[in-house]
Amino acid sequence: LVQPSHHQNDRRAQLARRLRPRPFFGLSTVAKPTVKPADPRFGSGPCKKRPGWTVDALSDAPVGRSHRSALGKGKLAEAIELTKKTLGLPEGYLVGILPGSDTGAYECAMWSLLSDDRPVDVFQWESFGKGWQGDVTGQLKLKDVECHVADYGELPDLSKARPEADVCFTWNGTTSGVKVPDGDWISPDRTGLTLCDATSAVYAMDVPWDRIDVCTFSWQKVLGSEGAHGVLVLSPRAVERLESSEPAWPMPKVFRLTKGGKLIAGIFKGATINTPSMIANEDYLDALKWCEANGGWEGLMNKSQANLDVVKKFVAATPWVEFLAKDEATISSTSICLALSDISDDQIKTMVKILEDENVALDIGSYRDAPAGLRIWGGATVEKEDMEKLMPWLEFAYHEAKK
């Protein structure tokens, strides 16, 4: 007998899944749902505030006070220490608050640490990783660079990371909904540094800090705080590199982490390079305290995973939708990207508008450079109950858009 190929088996499994009954979301009706999510904010950044947030959370902000005052520096230092605590950072890791959101923090890291003295591996599979590749090859113009690229929905071959190379990558592709499944591909005996953009991963995914030398993120993602500020996390190995090598190019003031060959330690104790927003910092403190009260990063990760589980159930029961991520192990629990079938790009835009006009879901169209579809934020500030209430509306809006 001729055995069916893997491709034939995959096709049969897909067909069987599409033909089986849909127990939760209605097989025969596309009636307009009567219940809406309590909060329609499912956008991927800036993201929804924590449950119960009001402007009263900012009442203790030191407005009109210098960030260099004892009060101002104390507030910034509190944010730094609470970041370390809620992320469970290893002893010796440093945290600094930088301008320019995650972009500013990540570019500061690249300009400060990369050079032609060592090779660089770039892994990119969506628009932000593509931007970091552009910085390495087009701005810094480094010579020994290997770029590993994959299309939206897929990961490049991570096993190609060279232990002697500095490795630039995003932990979670915010615009593709594809994450790295773990850090096992990063050598524990590496001599190069890992530079990880984890802006939509920290506080929602298990980041193995022993494999991460540099990490950046912004307050506006999983914690639902404000934009404009970035966080830079440095391992002792990254600090050693900073103090032992000098960048070969001019360094803008907002990128300067060293002076006279020594780390500017004050940056990592609340003495920021330039003026931060003390109102935004107060909001970040509020988000960190909410995180701490909900079990730290693990508690927030569980909330995000619960949101993803709701969407997984819907996808499994619905024939016209699939995750953009091809491998289940790489599906993001934060930037949940969905590919739709039997519907045109213009109809998808109509679907998104229907949900917005109904005040059911805001800002859930796919990223401008990504394939047409939906991108639903599933971070911890989104309530599971709201995600559940959104699913029948997706069914309704899909069929309405196709009329």
Salt bridges, closest charged atoms under 4 A:
ASP39 OD2 - ARG41 NH2 2.79
ASP60 OD2 - LYS75 NZ 2.86
GLU78 OE2 - LYS289 NZ 3.67
GLU81 OE2 - LYS84 NZ 3.46
ASP121 OD1 - ARG162 NH2 2.74
ASP144 OD1 - ARG162 NH1 3.53
GLU146 OE1 - HIS148 NE2 3.78
GLU146 OE2 - ARG162 NH1 3.45
ASP166 OD2 - ARG241 NH1 2.96
ASP210 OD2 - ARG211 NE 3.53
ASP213 OD2 - ARG190 NE 3.02
ASP213 OD2 - ARG237 NH1 3.00
GLU226 OE2 - LYS49 NZ 2.62
GLU282 OE1 - LYS75 NZ 3.03
ASP283 OD2 - LYS49 NZ 2.56
ASP286 OD2 - ARG50 NE 2.67
GLU292 OE2 - LYS85 NZ 2.61
GLU322 OE2 - ARG17 NH2 2.21
GLU322 OE2 - ARG18 NH2 3.12
GLU328 OE2 - LYS312 NZ 3.51
ASP357 OD2 - LYS353 NZ 2.75
GLU358 OE2 - LYS32 NZ 2.78
GLU358 OE1 - LYS36 NZ 3.56
GLU395 OE1 - ARG22 NH1 3.23
GLU395 OE2 - HIS399 NE2 2.96
GLU400 OE2 - LYS403 NZ 2.62
